[in-house]
Amino acid sequence: MIQAFAGRLRRARSLSVSSTLSRPSRRLAGAVGTAALSFSLLAGSVVAPSVAHAEGQIRIAEQFGIVYVLLNVVREQKLIEKYGKQQGLEIKVDWTQLSGGSAVNDALLSGSIDIAGAGVGPLLTIWDRTYGKQNVKGVASLGNFPYYLVTNNPNVKTIADFTEKDRIAVPAVGVSVQSRYLQYAAAKLWGDKEYNRLDKLTIALPHPEATSAILAGGTEITGHFANPPFQNQELENPKVTRVLNTYDLFGPNSPTVLFATEKFRKENPKTYQAFQQALTEAATFAQNNKEAAADIYLKVTGSKIDRTLLLKIINSPEIEFSAVPKNTIQLAKFLHKVGAIKNEPKTWQDYFFQDDLTKAGS
């Protein structure tokens, strides 16, 4: 069954990674949604859990989009292996791709992965859940990126215009950073007590499949809270418009981060250090060599996005590749205020490990 879901999901992705997409039928869109959602729910079990391991191995989970370019660079240039060797350590690096913060968090807690790549929303959820136990905290940011809520419904101009007939695709309902951003926007419009007012309209769907649905039209999915490059691909279609830009809510911020358990950090100091050194080099490389970073993204992910469009996105002044977290505390304090997390973060340093890499964060 897992193989069947995976096969359907791979076929669906082949329709959605290009900036020029064919118009799938309503039946195909429905099948894509079912397969992708089921795959997302199964993803945690696809990655086999294992017991704690000694220095020299690191298992990293990433998701979709150019927000993971730093990991693409680390992978392509074998930077973890490079810095491991400088410490006399051969490091085996395993990569896996999941969809949605829920699947990523489950994989981390089950011991299936060591480094989780997901939104700051899932980080805050798992930090709160493991507070005083596994003590999961942030390791680094992956950069500053605006996230857009887009729609193909001409009647929707603001979030207040979505109705019961609309569905908004997000990576994970109620947990993903997109879901948390939507809650923040709802609270800003209707008050804190109504922060989850739009949750009932959200549906879990990986970004590639959501993009396919938005561009095709004719399905119940009329909104997609995305990330680059998917949001930009969608906006190439004149029938798709932007409803919300997260920079209007928080200013430039780090929506996607990396996190790990306290146990992994303590028991694997050399591997952990090599990983952070690799991220630092990757961030410098990507920020200063955006065209080369774009080519690495295309090679590693196999994306069929038009290269010219990709370069346009990456060269936007709104995008900054950096491993230092920025402007995350505002969302953290909001989630505590509305009761979405129990433990109150006094500062961003409460949910990030205090390493040299992150000391300039916010």
TORKOL-4160 file (C-alpha; in steps of 0.2 Angstrom, whole numbers, padded with zeros to 4 digits, m for minus):
362
<pt num="1" X="0000" Y="0000" Z="0000"/>
<pt num="2" X="0014" Y="0012" Z="0004"/>
<pt num="3" X="0022" Y="0008" Z="m0013"/>
<pt num="4" X="0006" Y="0012" Z="m0021"/>
<pt num="5" X="0004" Y="0029" Z="m0012"/>
<pt num="6" X="0022" Y="0033" Z="m0016"/>
<pt num="7" X="0020" Y="0029" Z="m0034"/>
<pt num="8" X="0004" Y="0040" Z="m0036"/>
<pt num="9" X="0013" Y="0054" Z="m0027"/>
<pt num="10" X="0028" Y="0053" Z="m0038"/>
<pt num="11" X="0017" Y="0054" Z="m0054"/>
<pt num="12" X="0007" Y="0068" Z="m0046"/>
<pt num="13" X="0023" Y="0078" Z="m0043"/>
<pt num="14" X="0028" Y="0076" Z="m0061"/>
<pt num="15" X="0013" Y="0086" Z="m0065"/>
<pt num="16" X="0016" Y="0100" Z="m0053"/>
<pt num="17" X="0035" Y="0104" Z="m0052"/>
<pt num="18" X="0035" Y="0113" Z="m0069"/>
<pt num="19" X="0030" Y="0131" Z="m0071"/>
<pt num="20" X="0019" Y="0126" Z="m0086"/>
<pt num="21" X="0007" Y="0113" Z="m0081"/>
<pt num="22" X="m0007" Y="0103" Z="m0090"/>
<pt num="23" X="m0025" Y="0104" Z="m0084"/>
<pt num="24" X="m0029" Y="0088" Z="m0074"/>
<pt num="25" X="m0046" Y="0083" Z="m0073"/>
<pt num="26" X="m0057" Y="0084" Z="m0057"/>
<pt num="27" X="m0054" Y="0065" Z="m0055"/>
<pt num="28" X="m0035" Y="0067" Z="m0056"/>
<pt num="29" X="m0035" Y="0081" Z="m0044"/>
<pt num="30" X="m0046" Y="0071" Z="m0032"/>
<pt num="31" X="m0034" Y="0056" Z="m0033"/>
<pt num="32" X="m0019" Y="0067" Z="m0031"/>
<pt num="33" X="m0027" Y="0074" Z="m0015"/>
<pt num="34" X="m0031" Y="0057" Z="m0008"/>
<pt num="35" X="m0014" Y="0050" Z="m0012"/>
<pt num="36" X="m0004" Y="0065" Z="m0005"/>
<pt num="37" X="m0014" Y="0066" Z="0011"/>
<pt num="38" X="m0012" Y="0047" Z="0014"/>
<pt num="39" X="0006" Y="0048" Z="0010"/>
<pt num="40" X="0009" Y="0062" Z="0022"/>
<pt num="41" X="0000" Y="0052" Z="0036"/>
<pt num="42" X="0010" Y="0037" Z="0032"/>
<pt num="43" X="0027" Y="0046" Z="0030"/>
<pt num="44" X="0032" Y="0044" Z="0048"/>
<pt num="45" X="0031" Y="0025" Z="0047"/>
<pt num="46" X="0040" Y="0025" Z="0030"/>
<pt num="47" X="0056" Y="0031" Z="0038"/>
<pt num="48" X="0061" Y="0016" Z="0049"/>
<pt num="49" X="0065" Y="0020" Z="0067"/>
<pt num="50" X="0081" Y="0015" Z="0074"/>
<pt num="51" X="0091" Y="0016" Z="0091"/>
<pt num="52" X="0103" Y="0029" Z="0095"/>
<pt num="53" X="0119" Y="0028" Z="0086"/>
<pt num="54" X="0137" Y="0033" Z="0089"/>
<pt num="55" X="0146" Y="0048" Z="0081"/>
<pt num="56" X="0148" Y="0048" Z="0062"/>
<pt num="57" X="0130" Y="0046" Z="0056"/>
<pt num="58" X="0117" Y="0060" Z="0053"/>
<pt num="59" X="0099" Y="0058" Z="0046"/>
<pt num="60" X="0091" Y="0073" Z="0039"/>
<pt num="61" X="0073" Y="0076" Z="0034"/>
<pt num="62" X="0069" Y="0090" Z="0022"/>
<pt num="63" X="0053" Y="0095" Z="0013"/>
<pt num="64" X="0049" Y="0104" Z="m0003"/>
<pt num="65" X="0054" Y="0121" Z="m0010"/>
<pt num="66" X="0069" Y="0133" Z="m0012"/>
<pt num="67" X="0068" Y="0136" Z="0007"/>
<pt num="68" X="0078" Y="0120" Z="0008"/>
<pt num="69" X="0092" Y="0126" Z="m0004"/>
<pt num="70" X="0105" Y="0127" Z="0010"/>
<pt num="71" X="0102" Y="0108" Z="0013"/>
<pt num="72" X="0103" Y="0105" Z="m0006"/>
<pt num="73" X="0120" Y="0114" Z="m0006"/>
<pt num="74" X="0126" Y="0104" Z="0009"/>
<pt num="75" X="0121" Y="0088" Z="0000"/>
<pt num="76" X="0128" Y="0092" Z="m0017"/>
<pt num="77" X="0145" Y="0099" Z="m0010"/>
<pt num="78" X="0146" Y="0085" Z="0003"/>
<pt num="79" X="0150" Y="0098" Z="0016"/>
<pt num="80" X="0145" Y="0088" Z="0031"/>
<pt num="81" X="0158" Y="0075" Z="0026"/>
<pt num="82" X="0171" Y="0088" Z="0023"/>
<pt num="83" X="0170" Y="0095" Z="0040"/>
<pt num="84" X="0169" Y="0078" Z="0048"/>
<pt num="85" X="0185" Y="0073" Z="0040"/>
<pt num="86" X="0193" Y="0089" Z="0047"/>
<pt num="87" X="0189" Y="0082" Z="0064"/>
<pt num="88" X="0195" Y="0064" Z="0059"/>
<pt num="89" X="0178" Y="0058" Z="0057"/>
<pt num="90" X="0169" Y="0049" Z="0043"/>
<pt num="91" X="0151" Y="0054" Z="0043"/>
<pt num="92" X="0137" Y="0045" Z="0034"/>
<pt num="93" X="0124" Y="0056" Z="0029"/>
<pt num="94" X="0106" Y="0050" Z="0026"/>
<pt num="95" X="0093" Y="0061" Z="0017"/>
<pt num="96" X="0074" Y="0059" Z="0017"/>
<pt num="97" X="0060" Y="0070" Z="0011"/>
<pt num="98" X="0043" Y="0071" Z="0020"/>
<pt num="99" X="0028" Y="0082" Z="0019"/>
<pt num="100" X="0021" Y="0092" Z="0033"/>
<pt num="101" X="0027" Y="0097" Z="0050"/>
<pt num="102" X="0017" Y="0083" Z="0059"/>
<pt num="103" X="0026" Y="0069" Z="0049"/>
<pt num="104" X="0043" Y="0077" Z="0052"/>
<pt num="105" X="0039" Y="0079" Z="0071"/>
<pt num="106" X="0034" Y="0061" Z="0072"/>
<pt num="107" X="0049" Y="0055" Z="0063"/>
<pt num="108" X="0060" Y="0065" Z="0075"/>
<pt num="109" X="0052" Y="0059" Z="0091"/>
<pt num="110" X="0052" Y="0041" Z="0084"/>
<pt num="111" X="0071" Y="0041" Z="0082"/>
<pt num="112" X="0069" Y="0039" Z="0063"/>
<pt num="113" X="0079" Y="0056" Z="0060"/>
<pt num="114" X="0091" Y="0067" Z="0069"/>
<pt num="115" X="0089" Y="0083" Z="0060"/>
<pt num="116" X="0071" Y="0089" Z="0056"/>
<pt num="117" X="0068" Y="0102" Z="0043"/>
<pt num="118" X="0051" Y="0111" Z="0045"/>
<pt num="119" X="0042" Y="0127" Z="0049"/>
<pt num="120" X="0045" Y="0137" Z="0064"/>
<pt num="121" X="0027" Y="0132" Z="0069"/>
<pt num="122" X="0031" Y="0114" Z="0070"/>
<pt num="123" X="0047" Y="0118" Z="0080"/>
<pt num="124" X="0037" Y="0128" Z="0093"/>
<pt num="125" X="0024" Y="0113" Z="0094"/>
<pt num="126" X="0037" Y="0100" Z="0097"/>
<pt num="127" X="0048" Y="0111" Z="0108"/>
<pt num="128" X="0032" Y="0114" Z="0119"/>
<pt num="129" X="0028" Y="0095" Z="0118"/>
<pt num="130" X="0045" Y="0089" Z="0123"/>
<pt num="131" X="0049" Y="0103" Z="0136"/>
<pt num="132" X="0058" Y="0095" Z="0151"/>
<pt num="133" X="0059" Y="0078" Z="0142"/>
<pt num="134" X="0068" Y="0076" Z="0125"/>
<pt num="135" X="0070" Y="0095" Z="0124"/>
<pt num="136" X="0069" Y="0098" Z="0106"/>
<pt num="137" X="0076" Y="0115" Z="0100"/>
<pt num="138" X="0081" Y="0124" Z="0085"/>
<pt num="139" X="0098" Y="0121" Z="0077"/>
<pt num="140" X="0097" Y="0134" Z="0063"/>
<pt num="141" X="0087" Y="0144" Z="0051"/>
<pt num="142" X="0087" Y="0141" Z="0032"/>
<pt num="143" X="0084" Y="0159" Z="0028"/>
<pt num="144" X="0072" Y="0173" Z="0026"/>
<pt num="145" X="0057" Y="0170" Z="0014"/>
<pt num="146" X="0040" Y="0178" Z="0012"/>
<pt num="147" X="0026" Y="0165" Z="0011"/>
<pt num="148" X="0011" Y="0169" Z="0001"/>
<pt num="149" X="m0007" Y="0164" Z="0003"/>
<pt num="150" X="m0014" Y="0163" Z="m0015"/>
<pt num="151" X="m0031" Y="0159" Z="m0023"/>
<pt num="152" X="m0039" Y="0155" Z="m0039"/>
<pt num="153" X="m0056" Y="0161" Z="m0033"/>
<pt num="154" X="m0059" Y="0178" Z="m0040"/>
<pt num="155" X="m0071" Y="0183" Z="m0026"/>
<pt num="156" X="m0057" Y="0181" Z="m0013"/>
<pt num="157" X="m0048" Y="0197" Z="m0010"/>
<pt num="158" X="m0044" Y="0195" Z="0009"/>
<pt num="159" X="m0045" Y="0180" Z="0021"/>
<pt num="160" X="m0062" Y="0186" Z="0026"/>
<pt num="161" X="m0069" Y="0182" Z="0009"/>
<pt num="162" X="m0066" Y="0163" Z="0010"/>
<pt num="163" X="m0082" Y="0153" Z="0013"/>
<pt num="164" X="m0087" Y="0136" Z="0017"/>
<pt num="165" X="m0086" Y="0131" Z="m0001"/>
<pt num="166" X="m0067" Y="0135" Z="m0001"/>
<pt num="167" X="m0053" Y="0124" Z="0004"/>
<pt num="168" X="m0035" Y="0131" Z="0008"/>
<pt num="169" X="m0021" Y="0119" Z="0006"/>
<pt num="170" X="m0007" Y="0118" Z="0019"/>
<pt num="171" X="0007" Y="0106" Z="0022"/>
<pt num="172" X="m0001" Y="0100" Z="0039"/>
<pt num="173" X="m0017" Y="0106" Z="0046"/>
<pt num="174" X="m0015" Y="0116" Z="0063"/>
<pt num="175" X="0003" Y="0112" Z="0064"/>
<pt num="176" X="0013" Y="0119" Z="0049"/>
<pt num="177" X="0020" Y="0136" Z="0049"/>
<pt num="178" X="0007" Y="0141" Z="0036"/>
<pt num="179" X="m0007" Y="0135" Z="0047"/>
<pt num="180" X="0000" Y="0146" Z="0061"/>
<pt num="181" X="0002" Y="0161" Z="0050"/>
<pt num="182" X="m0016" Y="0159" Z="0045"/>
<pt num="183" X="m0021" Y="0158" Z="0063"/>
<pt num="184" X="m0011" Y="0174" Z="0067"/>
<pt num="185" X="m0019" Y="0183" Z="0052"/>
<pt num="186" X="m0036" Y="0177" Z="0058"/>
<pt num="187" X="m0033" Y="0183" Z="0076"/>
<pt num="188" X="m0027" Y="0200" Z="0069"/>
<pt num="189" X="m0043" Y="0202" Z="0059"/>
<pt num="190" X="m0056" Y="0194" Z="0071"/>
<pt num="191" X="m0048" Y="0194" Z="0088"/>
<pt num="192" X="m0038" Y="0181" Z="0098"/>
<pt num="193" X="m0053" Y="0171" Z="0102"/>
<pt num="194" X="m0056" Y="0168" Z="0083"/>
<pt num="195" X="m0038" Y="0163" Z="0079"/>
<pt num="196" X="m0043" Y="0146" Z="0073"/>
<pt num="197" X="m0058" Y="0152" Z="0063"/>
<pt num="198" X="m0052" Y="0147" Z="0046"/>
<pt num="199" X="m0044" Y="0130" Z="0052"/>
<pt num="200" X="m0060" Y="0121" Z="0046"/>
<pt num="201" X="m0056" Y="0126" Z="0028"/>
<pt num="202" X="m0038" Y="0120" Z="0028"/>
<pt num="203" X="m0033" Y="0103" Z="0020"/>
<pt num="204" X="m0016" Y="0094" Z="0021"/>
<pt num="205" X="m0008" Y="0093" Z="0004"/>
<pt num="206" X="0010" Y="0093" Z="m0001"/>
<pt num="207" X="0015" Y="0109" Z="m0010"/>
<pt num="208" X="0018" Y="0101" Z="m0027"/>
<pt num="209" X="0000" Y="0094" Z="m0027"/>
<pt num="210" X="m0008" Y="0110" Z="m0020"/>
<pt num="211" X="0001" Y="0119" Z="m0034"/>
<pt num="212" X="m0006" Y="0108" Z="m0047"/>
<pt num="213" X="m0024" Y="0109" Z="m0040"/>
<pt num="214" X="m0023" Y="0128" Z="m0040"/>
<pt num="215" X="m0017" Y="0130" Z="m0057"/>
<pt num="216" X="m0029" Y="0117" Z="m0064"/>
<pt num="217" X="m0044" Y="0124" Z="m0055"/>
<pt num="218" X="m0061" Y="0115" Z="m0055"/>
<pt num="219" X="m0058" Y="0107" Z="m0037"/>
<pt num="220" X="m0063" Y="0112" Z="m0020"/>
<pt num="221" X="m0045" Y="0118" Z="m0017"/>
<pt num="222" X="m0046" Y="0137" Z="m0020"/>
<pt num="223" X="m0032" Y="0143" Z="m0009"/>
<pt num="224" X="m0015" Y="0138" Z="m0005"/>
<pt num="225" X="m0003" Y="0144" Z="0008"/>
<pt num="226" X="0013" Y="0140" Z="0000"/>
<pt num="227" X="0031" Y="0144" Z="m0001"/>
<pt num="228" X="0043" Y="0148" Z="m0015"/>
<pt num="229" X="0044" Y="0143" Z="m0029"/>
<pt num="230" X="0027" Y="0136" Z="m0029"/>
<pt num="231" X="0018" Y="0152" Z="m0024"/>
<pt num="232" X="0028" Y="0161" Z="m0038"/>
<pt num="233" X="0023" Y="0147" Z="m0051"/>
<pt num="234" X="0005" Y="0149" Z="m0046"/>
<pt num="235" X="0006" Y="0168" Z="m0048"/>
<pt num="236" X="0012" Y="0166" Z="m0066"/>
<pt num="237" X="m0006" Y="0161" Z="m0070"/>
<pt num="238" X="m0016" Y="0177" Z="m0072"/>
<pt num="239" X="m0031" Y="0169" Z="m0063"/>
<pt num="240" X="m0022" Y="0167" Z="m0047"/>
<pt num="241" X="m0020" Y="0181" Z="m0035"/>
<pt num="242" X="m0011" Y="0184" Z="m0019"/>
<pt num="243" X="m0021" Y="0186" Z="m0003"/>
<pt num="244" X="m0008" Y="0187" Z="0010"/>
<pt num="245" X="0011" Y="0190" Z="0011"/>
<pt num="246" X="0019" Y="0185" Z="0028"/>
<pt num="247" X="0031" Y="0199" Z="0027"/>
<pt num="248" X="0016" Y="0211" Z="0030"/>
<pt num="249" X="0013" Y="0202" Z="0046"/>
<pt num="250" X="0030" Y="0200" Z="0053"/>
<pt num="251" X="0042" Y="0209" Z="0042"/>
<pt num="252" X="0057" Y="0198" Z="0035"/>
<pt num="253" X="0057" Y="0182" Z="0045"/>
<pt num="254" X="0064" Y="0164" Z="0045"/>
<pt num="255" X="0049" Y="0153" Z="0042"/>
<pt num="256" X="0058" Y="0137" Z="0040"/>
<pt num="257" X="0071" Y="0130" Z="0052"/>
<pt num="258" X="0081" Y="0115" Z="0057"/>
<pt num="259" X="0079" Y="0106" Z="0074"/>
<pt num="260" X="0085" Y="0091" Z="0084"/>
<pt num="261" X="0084" Y="0083" Z="0101"/>
<pt num="262" X="0095" Y="0088" Z="0116"/>
<pt num="263" X="0101" Y="0070" Z="0116"/>
<pt num="264" X="0108" Y="0070" Z="0098"/>
<pt num="265" X="0117" Y="0087" Z="0101"/>
<pt num="266" X="0125" Y="0081" Z="0117"/>
<pt num="267" X="0130" Y="0063" Z="0111"/>
<pt num="268" X="0136" Y="0068" Z="0094"/>
<pt num="269" X="0146" Y="0084" Z="0097"/>
<pt num="270" X="0158" Y="0082" Z="0082"/>
<pt num="271" X="0144" Y="0077" Z="0070"/>
<pt num="272" X="0133" Y="0091" Z="0076"/>
<pt num="273" X="0148" Y="0104" Z="0074"/>
<pt num="274" X="0151" Y="0097" Z="0057"/>
<pt num="275" X="0133" Y="0100" Z="0052"/>
<pt num="276" X="0133" Y="0118" Z="0058"/>
<pt num="277" X="0149" Y="0122" Z="0049"/>
<pt num="278" X="0142" Y="0114" Z="0034"/>
<pt num="279" X="0126" Y="0125" Z="0035"/>
<pt num="280" X="0137" Y="0141" Z="0038"/>
<pt num="281" X="0147" Y="0138" Z="0022"/>
<pt num="282" X="0131" Y="0133" Z="0012"/>
<pt num="283" X="0123" Y="0150" Z="0018"/>
<pt num="284" X="0137" Y="0160" Z="0012"/>
<pt num="285" X="0139" Y="0151" Z="m0004"/>
<pt num="286" X="0120" Y="0152" Z="m0008"/>
<pt num="287" X="0119" Y="0170" Z="m0004"/>
<pt num="288" X="0134" Y="0175" Z="m0014"/>
<pt num="289" X="0131" Y="0163" Z="m0028"/>
<pt num="290" X="0113" Y="0163" Z="m0031"/>
<pt num="291" X="0114" Y="0157" Z="m0049"/>
<pt num="292" X="0125" Y="0142" Z="m0044"/>
<pt num="293" X="0113" Y="0138" Z="m0029"/>
<pt num="294" X="0098" Y="0138" Z="m0041"/>
<pt num="295" X="0107" Y="0125" Z="m0052"/>
<pt num="296" X="0111" Y="0115" Z="m0037"/>
<pt num="297" X="0092" Y="0115" Z="m0032"/>
<pt num="298" X="0087" Y="0110" Z="m0050"/>
<pt num="299" X="0100" Y="0095" Z="m0049"/>
<pt num="300" X="0096" Y="0089" Z="m0032"/>
<pt num="301" X="0077" Y="0090" Z="m0032"/>
<pt num="302" X="0074" Y="0086" Z="m0051"/>
<pt num="303" X="0062" Y="0101" Z="m0052"/>
<pt num="304" X="0056" Y="0105" Z="m0069"/>
<pt num="305" X="0053" Y="0123" Z="m0065"/>
<pt num="306" X="0059" Y="0136" Z="m0078"/>
<pt num="307" X="0076" Y="0141" Z="m0074"/>
<pt num="308" X="0073" Y="0159" Z="m0078"/>
<pt num="309" X="0058" Y="0160" Z="m0066"/>
<pt num="310" X="0069" Y="0151" Z="m0053"/>
<pt num="311" X="0082" Y="0164" Z="m0054"/>
<pt num="312" X="0070" Y="0178" Z="m0053"/>
<pt num="313" X="0063" Y="0171" Z="m0037"/>
<pt num="314" X="0080" Y="0168" Z="m0029"/>
<pt num="315" X="0086" Y="0185" Z="m0034"/>
<pt num="316" X="0072" Y="0194" Z="m0026"/>
<pt num="317" X="0078" Y="0206" Z="m0012"/>
<pt num="318" X="0065" Y="0198" Z="m0001"/>
<pt num="319" X="0075" Y="0182" Z="0000"/>
<pt num="320" X="0090" Y="0180" Z="0010"/>
<pt num="321" X="0099" Y="0163" Z="0013"/>
<pt num="322" X="0105" Y="0163" Z="0031"/>
<pt num="323" X="0107" Y="0150" Z="0045"/>
<pt num="324" X="0103" Y="0163" Z="0058"/>
<pt num="325" X="0085" Y="0164" Z="0064"/>
<pt num="326" X="0076" Y="0180" Z="0062"/>
<pt num="327" X="0060" Y="0187" Z="0069"/>
<pt num="328" X="0053" Y="0171" Z="0076"/>
<pt num="329" X="0048" Y="0177" Z="0093"/>
<pt num="330" X="0032" Y="0186" Z="0088"/>
<pt num="331" X="0024" Y="0170" Z="0082"/>
<pt num="332" X="0030" Y="0161" Z="0097"/>
<pt num="333" X="0022" Y="0173" Z="0109"/>
<pt num="334" X="0006" Y="0173" Z="0099"/>
<pt num="335" X="0004" Y="0154" Z="0100"/>
<pt num="336" X="0006" Y="0154" Z="0119"/>
<pt num="337" X="m0006" Y="0169" Z="0121"/>
<pt num="338" X="m0020" Y="0159" Z="0112"/>
<pt num="339" X="m0016" Y="0143" Z="0121"/>
<pt num="340" X="m0009" Y="0134" Z="0106"/>
<pt num="341" X="0007" Y="0130" Z="0116"/>
<pt num="342" X="0007" Y="0128" Z="0135"/>
<pt num="343" X="0025" Y="0134" Z="0139"/>
<pt num="344" X="0029" Y="0152" Z="0137"/>
<pt num="345" X="0044" Y="0157" Z="0127"/>
<pt num="346" X="0052" Y="0173" Z="0135"/>
<pt num="347" X="0064" Y="0174" Z="0121"/>
<pt num="348" X="0069" Y="0165" Z="0105"/>
<pt num="349" X="0083" Y="0158" Z="0114"/>
<pt num="350" X="0071" Y="0147" Z="0124"/>
<pt num="351" X="0067" Y="0136" Z="0109"/>
<pt num="352" X="0084" Y="0137" Z="0100"/>
<pt num="353" X="0100" Y="0129" Z="0106"/>
<pt num="354" X="0113" Y="0142" Z="0111"/>
<pt num="355" X="0127" Y="0139" Z="0098"/>
<pt num="356" X="0139" Y="0151" Z="0090"/>
<pt num="357" X="0129" Y="0149" Z="0074"/>
<pt num="358" X="0113" Y="0156" Z="0081"/>
<pt num="359" X="0119" Y="0169" Z="0094"/>
<pt num="360" X="0114" Y="0183" Z="0083"/>
<pt num="361" X="0096" Y="0177" Z="0080"/>
<pt num="362" X="0079" Y="0184" Z="0085"/>
